[in-house]
Amino acid sequence: MTFRAFEHLVYVRKPYDPESQMLSVYIPEAYFKGGTVNGFTAETAPIFMPNGVGGYLPGKIEEPQEDSRHGGANAALYALSNGYVVISPAIRGRSLKHRNGYETGKAPSLIVDYKAAVRFVRHNRKTGRIPAGDTEKIISSGTSAGGALSALLGATGNAKEYVPYLNELGAAKERDDVFASMAYCPITNLENADMAYEWMFHNADEYYGRGFARSMAAADRDASSYDTLPNRPDNAPGEAKTGTPISPDQKAISAELKEDFSEYLNTLNLRDSLGNHVNLAPDGNGLFREYIESLYLASAQDAIDTGEDIKDTPWITVSDNTAVHMDFDKYIAAVKRLKGVPAFDAFDMSTGENNEFGTYNIANKHFTRFGLEHSSLVTVPKRKEEEAAQKEKDEAMRLASPLEKLRLQKANLEEQMEKDKLDVSPYMADSNVVAMMNPMSYIGRADVQTAPHWRIRHGALDRDTALAIPALLALKLKNNGKAVDFKVPWGYGHDGDYDLPELFAWTDRICKIKDKAAEILKTEKKKAEAKAKEQA
């Protein structure tokens, strides 16, 4: 594959860190000679914008490579061979520091940079500085935290909340919506991810994580065992072969979070393909659980249909070559829990996600009320206890005499004054910033242009986040009229870019359908203009 490279172009006028805010453009050579590749021309070629983010750490430019961790071409080179223009940005991440010592890669910097890169592409394609690519067919892609970032870019097109941050960087005055989003195993919806994780993994008695690491040592990889899976993305949490017991106190925390997930899910008012509300009872059972089980069953059936022998899989029952039952408890026992309790917003603020939600001068913060209430670093009132106490106060006020009401009002005022003295800002992330990192906050908003096309993958053996998280994302997108290709690939854990032929068959299809529709509209417009001219 012959292509031209325009490398290391800084995509904002006022970068915090130029090396982390630059991109490279790769264009098939045929387009400079008037040629076509895979039916695309310089004008119609889709623009593939992968990000290299993992663990919410700085993402490097994804250069075209002949070798990938799965063998063969990586996604960038595969895209070029299919006639796509590849534009890959470097993106700031949570560990990035300015030379003055300030943190410059905390949330929402990752999504702000991705948006700024899209704006740069639109501006420079319009002026001709980028000589090929259709900016109405921009496709984002990423894995793990990069998958979350791709989903966030797809969900938040032109959202006003990001504009001040973009203006501060001197980003181009252009649109930042995209045509399609590809998300592998997205670590997203973080303020609700702990609840989802406990809903799914509550019955596990041990966890098999060993903190954040770039990848497992080769000697620790064992593809034949569930407890260590190969090909994990860079910067994913490390895995251990021996488990760490979950204490009784952690079990109690897990049970509380599991129950809270049911409450959260039911507020989303989501429906399945038959129009049924996917809800949960307080014990965690309900139509949503059946929906999740059906996703695993569909994954098993796909494996059977492609000739795989899965009869020894302990959590799937097969009858007459048909996957008929999925056992949740056996699944957890076989696949094992990776993360401790809680999985993301640690009480000692020690996770990568805590680090992501820090600020320019504070490294780590909580990003959930639950994490803050149970923090080992600060003591704050618990929301449920406050709500119960407020009900008692309201009832006491209702029954009190006029003189007693005055006394109660004074006591309440003094109590509130004491509460106001507690400043939790050094420990708790800004709620607006937390929302800016969650695609669920934007899908369905009339003032936001969410991508019309989505492809989401979460491996059947993935235990880095609960399947519930990408499932909720897919359901909300579908409920808001978006085209969603969502599957749970059999045999894969926390991984991405393992099915590039299928990925680019999907992108080819949606792009060529768009091109065909545009061609038909153009023809009809010409006919209408000719008819109007004749009548005149």
C-alpha positions in Angstrom: 0.0 0.0 0.0 1.5 3.3 -1.1 0.5 6.4 0.8 1.7 9.9 1.6 2.1 11.1 5.2 1.8 14.6 6.5 3.0 14.2 10.0 3.0 16.0 13.4 0.7 18.9 12.6 -0.4 20.8 15.8 -4.1 21.1 15.7 -4.8 24.0 18.0 -3.3 27.6 18.0 -2.6 27.6 21.8 -1.5 24.1 22.8 -0.7 23.2 26.4 1.6 20.5 25.1 2.3 20.5 21.3 3.6 16.9 21.2 0.3 15.7 22.8 -1.8 17.9 20.6 -0.7 17.1 17.1 -1.9 14.7 14.4 -0.7 13.0 11.3 -2.6 12.6 8.0 -2.1 9.6 5.7 -3.6 9.5 2.2 -3.5 6.8 -0.4 -1.2 7.7 -3.2 -3.8 6.9 -5.9 -5.8 10.0 -4.9 -3.0 12.3 -6.0 -3.3 10.8 -9.5 -7.0 10.9 -9.9 -7.4 7.2 -9.0 -9.8 5.2 -6.9 -9.4 2.7 -4.1 -12.2 0.4 -3.1 -14.6 2.5 -5.1 -13.7 5.8 -3.3 -12.1 8.9 -4.7 -10.2 11.8 -3.2 -13.6 13.5 -2.7 -15.5 10.6 -1.4 -12.9 8.8 0.8 -14.1 8.3 4.4 -11.9 9.8 7.1 -10.8 7.2 9.7 -9.8 8.9 13.0 -8.5 6.3 15.5 -7.2 7.3 18.9 -4.4 5.6 20.8 -5.8 6.3 24.3 -5.6 3.6 27.0 -6.3 3.9 30.7 -7.1 7.6 30.2 -3.4 8.2 29.7 -2.0 10.3 26.9 -2.7 8.7 23.5 -0.1 8.6 20.8 -0.6 9.0 17.1 -1.7 5.7 15.5 0.7 5.3 12.6 0.1 2.7 9.9 2.0 -0.5 10.8 2.4 -3.9 9.2 2.4 -5.6 12.5 -0.1 -5.3 15.3 -0.6 -7.2 18.5 -3.1 -9.5 16.6 -0.7 -10.0 13.8 -1.0 -8.4 10.3 -1.8 -4.8 9.6 -3.0 -2.5 12.3 -6.3 -0.5 11.8 -4.6 2.5 10.3 -2.9 0.5 7.5 -6.0 -1.6 7.0 -8.1 1.6 6.6 -5.6 3.0 4.0 -5.7 -0.3 2.0 -9.5 0.1 1.9 -9.2 3.6 0.5 -9.7 5.6 3.6 -7.9 8.8 4.6 -6.4 8.2 8.0 -6.0 11.1 10.4 -4.7 10.1 13.8 -4.4 12.6 16.7 -2.2 12.5 19.8 -4.3 13.3 22.8 -3.5 14.6 26.3 -4.2 12.2 29.2 -4.3 12.1 32.9 -0.6 11.8 33.6 0.5 14.7 31.5 2.2 17.6 33.4 3.3 21.0 32.2 6.9 22.0 32.9 5.6 24.3 35.6 4.3 21.2 37.4 0.6 21.7 36.8 -1.5 18.8 35.6 -2.7 19.5 32.0 -4.3 16.2 30.9 -7.2 15.8 33.4 -10.8 15.6 32.3 -12.2 16.9 30.1 -8.9 17.4 28.2 -9.1 14.1 26.3 -12.4 14.8 24.6 -11.6 18.4 24.1 -8.5 17.4 22.1 -10.4 14.8 20.1 -13.0 17.5 19.2 -10.3 20.0 18.4 -8.7 17.5 16.0 -12.0 17.0 14.2 -12.4 20.7 13.8 -8.9 21.0 12.5 -9.6 18.4 9.9 -12.8 20.1 8.7 -11.2 23.5 8.5 -8.1 22.3 6.6 -10.0 20.1 4.3 -12.3 23.0 3.4 -9.3 25.2 2.6 -7.6 22.5 0.6 -4.6 22.0 2.9 -5.7 18.4 3.5 -6.0 17.3 -0.1 -8.4 14.3 0.3 -11.3 12.9 2.4 -15.0 13.5 2.9 -15.6 15.4 6.2 -19.2 14.2 6.2 -17.9 10.7 6.7 -15.6 10.9 9.7 -15.3 7.7 11.7 -13.8 7.6 15.2 -12.4 4.4 16.8 -10.7 3.4 20.0 -10.3 0.6 22.6 -11.0 0.6 26.4 -10.7 4.2 27.6 -10.1 5.0 23.9 -13.4 3.2 23.1 -15.0 5.4 25.7 -13.5 8.5 24.1 -14.7 7.4 20.6 -18.2 6.9 22.1 -18.0 10.3 23.7 -17.0 12.0 20.5 -19.8 10.3 18.7 -22.4 11.3 21.3 -21.5 14.9 21.9 -21.3 16.5 18.4 -21.3 20.3 18.7 -22.3 20.3 22.4 -22.0 23.8 23.9 -20.4 22.6 27.1 -17.0 22.0 25.4 -16.9 25.3 23.5 -15.1 27.4 26.3 -12.4 24.7 26.5 -12.0 24.6 22.7 -11.8 28.4 22.5 -9.2 28.4 25.2 -7.0 26.1 23.0 -7.6 28.2 19.9 -9.4 25.3 18.2 -10.8 25.9 14.7 -14.3 27.4 14.5 -15.9 24.3 12.9 -18.3 21.5 13.7 -17.0 18.5 15.7 -19.8 16.0 15.0 -18.9 12.7 13.3 -20.6 10.2 11.0 -19.9 7.0 12.9 -18.3 5.8 16.2 -16.5 2.5 16.7 -16.0 1.6 20.4 -14.3 -1.6 21.6 -14.8 -2.4 25.3 -15.5 1.2 26.3 -14.7 2.1 29.9 -17.4 4.7 30.1 -20.4 5.9 32.2 -18.0 6.1 35.1 -20.3 7.6 37.7 -22.5 4.5 37.4 -19.8 1.9 36.5 -19.3 0.8 40.1 -22.9 0.0 40.5 -23.0 -2.0 37.3 -19.9 -3.9 38.2 -21.4 -5.0 41.6 -24.7 -5.9 40.0 -22.8 -8.3 37.8 -19.9 -9.5 39.9 -21.4 -9.3 43.4 -21.3 -13.1 44.0 -17.6 -13.3 43.4 -15.5 -13.9 46.6 -12.1 -12.9 45.1 -10.8 -10.4 42.6 -7.9 -11.0 40.3 -6.5 -7.5 39.5 -3.1 -6.2 40.4 -3.4 -2.5 39.7 -2.6 -0.5 36.7 0.1 -1.7 34.4 1.0 -1.3 30.7 0.4 -4.9 29.9 1.1 -8.4 31.3 4.5 -9.9 31.2 4.8 -12.6 28.5 5.4 -15.3 31.2 2.1 -14.4 32.9 -0.1 -14.8 29.8 -2.0 -18.0 29.4 -4.7 -18.0 26.7 -6.0 -21.4 27.8 -7.1 -20.0 31.2 -9.8 -17.5 32.0 -7.8 -15.9 34.7 -5.2 -14.4 32.3 -6.1 -13.4 28.8 -3.6 -12.3 26.1 -3.7 -9.2 23.9 -4.8 -6.7 26.6 -4.6 -3.1 25.5 -1.7 -0.9 26.6 -2.3 0.7 30.0 -5.1 -1.7 31.0 -5.0 -2.9 34.6 -2.8 -5.8 35.3 -4.1 -9.3 36.0 -3.1 -11.8 38.7 -3.3 -15.6 38.6 -4.2 -15.8 42.3 -7.2 -14.0 43.8 -7.4 -11.5 46.7 -10.3 -12.3 49.0 -13.2 -9.8 49.3 -13.8 -8.9 52.9 -17.2 -8.9 54.6 -17.2 -5.1 54.7 -16.5 -5.0 51.0 -19.3 -7.5 50.4 -21.7 -5.1 52.2 -20.5 -2.2 50.1 -21.0 -4.4 47.0 -24.6 -5.3 48.0 -25.4 -1.6 48.4 -24.0 -0.7 45.1 -25.8 -3.6 43.4 -29.1 -2.4 44.7 -28.3 1.2 43.6 -27.8 -0.1 40.1 -31.4 -1.3 39.9 -32.6 2.2 41.0 -30.3 3.9 38.4 -31.3 1.6 35.5 -35.0 2.1 36.2 -34.7 5.9 35.9 -33.3 5.5 32.3 -36.7 4.3 31.0 -35.1 2.1 28.3 -36.9 -0.3 26.1 -35.8 -3.4 24.2 -36.5 -4.2 20.5 -40.1 -5.4 21.4 -40.9 -2.2 23.2 -40.7 -3.7 26.7 -39.2 -1.6 29.6 -35.9 -3.2 30.6 -36.0 -2.8 34.3 -34.7 -4.5 37.5 -36.2 -5.3 40.9 -34.2 -4.3 44.0 -32.7 -7.9 44.1 -31.1 -7.3 40.7 -33.5 -9.6 38.7 -35.7 -8.5 35.8 -35.9 -7.9 32.1 -32.5 -6.2 31.9 -30.8 -9.3 33.4 -32.6 -11.4 30.8 -31.4 -9.0 28.1 -27.8 -9.3 29.3 -28.1 -13.1 29.4 -29.5 -13.0 25.8 -26.3 -11.2 24.6 -24.1 -13.9 26.0 -26.3 -16.6 24.5 -26.2 -14.9 21.1 -22.4 -14.8 21.4 -22.3 -18.5 22.2 -24.6 -19.3 19.3 -22.4 -17.3 16.9 -19.5 -19.5 18.1 -21.5 -22.7 17.5 -22.5 -21.5 14.0 -18.9 -20.9 13.0 -17.8 -24.4 14.1 -16.4 -23.8 17.6 -16.8 -26.5 20.2 -18.1 -24.8 23.3 -19.6 -27.9 25.0 -17.1 -27.6 27.9 -18.1 -24.0 28.7 -19.5 -24.3 32.2 -21.9 -21.3 32.0 -23.6 -22.1 28.7 -26.0 -25.0 28.2 -26.2 -26.3 24.6 -28.9 -28.5 23.2 -29.1 -29.7 19.6 -26.4 -27.2 18.6 -28.4 -24.4 20.1 -27.3 -22.3 23.1 -30.3 -22.4 25.3 -29.3 -21.2 28.8 -26.7 -18.9 30.3 -25.9 -19.3 34.1 -24.8 -16.0 35.6 -23.2 -17.5 38.7 -21.3 -20.1 36.8 -20.1 -17.3 34.4 -18.7 -15.3 37.3 -17.0 -18.4 38.8 -15.4 -19.3 35.5 -14.4 -15.8 34.2 -13.6 -14.4 37.7 -13.8 -10.9 38.9 -10.9 -8.6 37.9 -11.4 -5.5 40.1 -11.8 -4.9 43.8 -14.7 -3.1 45.6 -15.4 -0.5 44.4 -14.0 -1.1 40.9 -13.6 2.5 39.7 -14.1 5.2 42.4 -11.8 3.8 45.0 -12.3 5.0 48.6 -8.6 5.9 48.8 -8.7 7.6 45.3 -6.1 5.2 43.9 -7.5 4.2 40.5 -6.7 5.6 37.1 -10.3 7.0 37.0 -9.7 8.9 40.2 -6.6 10.2 38.6 -8.5 11.2 35.5 -10.9 13.4 37.4 -8.2 15.4 39.2 -7.5 19.1 38.4 -4.5 21.2 37.4 -3.2 21.1 41.0 -4.9 18.1 42.6 -3.9 14.7 41.3 -6.9 12.5 42.2 -10.5 13.1 43.1 -13.7 11.1 43.7 -16.3 11.3 40.9 -19.3 9.6 42.6 -21.3 10.7 45.7 -20.9 7.1 46.9 -17.2 7.2 46.7 -17.1 10.5 48.5 -19.4 9.3 51.3 -17.1 6.3 51.9 -13.9 8.1 51.4 -10.9 7.2 53.6 -9.6 10.8 53.1 -12.6 13.0 54.2 -15.8 12.5 56.2 -19.1 13.7 54.7 -22.7 12.9 55.5 -24.2 10.0 53.6 -27.0 11.0 51.2 -29.4 8.3 52.3 -28.9 9.1 55.9 -29.5 12.8 55.2 -32.7 12.0 53.3 -34.0 9.9 56.2 -33.0 12.6 58.7 -34.8 15.3 56.6 -38.0 13.3 56.6 -37.9 13.1 60.4 -37.3 16.9 60.5 -40.2 17.6 58.2 -42.5 15.4 60.3 -41.3 17.1 63.5 -41.9 20.5 61.9 -45.4 19.5 60.8 -46.4 18.4 64.3 -44.7 21.3 66.2 -46.3 24.2 67.9 -45.5 27.7 66.6 -42.9 28.2 69.4 -41.4 24.8 68.7 -41.2 25.5 65.0 -39.1 28.6 65.7 -36.7 26.5 67.8 -36.5 23.8 65.1 -35.9 26.4 62.4 -33.0 27.9 64.4 -31.5 24.4 65.0 -31.8 23.6 61.3 -30.1 26.8 60.3 -27.2 26.2 62.7 -26.8 22.7 61.4 -26.8 23.9 57.8 -24.2 26.6 58.6 -21.9 23.9 60.0 -22.4 21.8 56.8 -21.5 24.8 54.7 -18.1 25.0 56.3 -17.2 21.6 54.9 -15.5 22.2 51.5 -15.4 18.9 49.6 -13.9 20.4 46.4 -10.4 19.1 47.1 -11.9 15.6 47.1 -14.8 15.6 44.7 -14.7 16.3 41.0 -16.9 19.0 39.5 -20.2 17.4 38.5 -20.2 19.2 35.2 -16.9 17.8 34.2 -18.0 14.3 35.2 -21.0 14.7 33.0 -18.8 15.9 30.1 -17.0 12.5 30.2 -20.2 10.5 29.9 -21.9 10.0 26.5 -25.1 9.0 28.3 -25.5 12.7 29.3 -25.9 13.8 25.7 -27.7 11.2 23.7 -31.2 12.4 22.9 -30.5 16.1 23.4 -32.0 18.3 20.7 -29.1 20.7 20.7 -26.5 17.9 20.2 -25.7 16.1 16.9 -25.0 12.5 17.9 -23.5 10.2 15.2 -26.1 8.3 13.3 -24.0 5.1 13.1 -22.4 3.0 15.9 -20.5 -0.2 16.2 -19.9 -1.4 19.8 -18.0 -4.6 20.8 -17.5 -6.0 24.3 -15.8 -9.4 24.6 -17.7 -12.3 26.2 -14.8 -12.7 28.7 -14.3 -9.0 29.4 -14.2 -8.3 33.2 -12.7 -4.8 33.1 -16.1 -3.3 33.2 -19.6 -4.9 33.3 -21.3 -5.8 30.1 -24.2 -3.7 31.4 -22.3 -0.5 30.7 -21.9 -0.8 26.8 -25.4 -2.5 26.8 -26.9 0.6 28.3 -25.1 2.8 25.8 -26.4 0.7 22.9 -29.9 0.7 24.2 -30.1 4.4 24.7 -28.7 5.0 21.2 -31.2 2.6 19.7 -34.1 4.2 21.7 -33.0 7.5 20.2 -33.1 6.3 16.6 -29.5 5.6 16.0 -28.3 2.6 13.9 -26.3 0.4 16.3 -24.3 -2.8 15.6 -23.7 -4.2 19.1 -22.2 -7.6 19.7 -20.4 -9.7 22.4 -17.6 -11.5 20.5 -17.0 -15.1 21.8 -13.6 -15.8 23.3 -12.4 -12.3 23.7 -11.6 -10.4 26.8 -10.8 -6.7 27.2 -9.4 -6.1 23.7 -10.0 -4.4 20.4 -9.1 -4.3 16.7 -9.4 -8.1 16.5 -12.0 -8.1 13.7 -10.7 -5.5 11.2 -12.2 -7.2 8.1 -15.6 -7.1 9.7 -15.1 -3.6 11.0 -14.2 -2.2 7.6 -17.0 -4.2 5.9 -19.4 -2.3 8.2 -17.8 1.1 7.5 -17.8 0.4 3.8 -21.5 -0.4 3.9 -22.6 2.7 5.8 -20.3 5.0 3.8 -21.4 3.6 0.4 -25.1 3.8 1.3 -24.5 7.4 2.2 -22.7 8.1 -1.1 -25.5 6.3 -3.1 -28.2 8.3 -1.3 -26.3 11.6 -2.0 -25.9 10.6 -5.7 -29.7 9.9 -6.0 -30.5 13.2 -4.3 -28.1 15.0 -6.7 -29.7 13.4 -9.7 -33.2 14.2 -8.5 -32.2 17.8 -7.9 -30.8 18.1 -11.4 -34.0 16.7 -12.9 -36.1 19.1 -10.8 -33.9 22.1 -12.0 -34.2 21.0 -15.6 -37.9 20.6 -15.3 -38.2 24.1 -13.7 -36.1 25.5 -16.5 -38.4 23.9 -19.2 -41.5 25.3 -17.5 -40.0 28.7 -17.3 
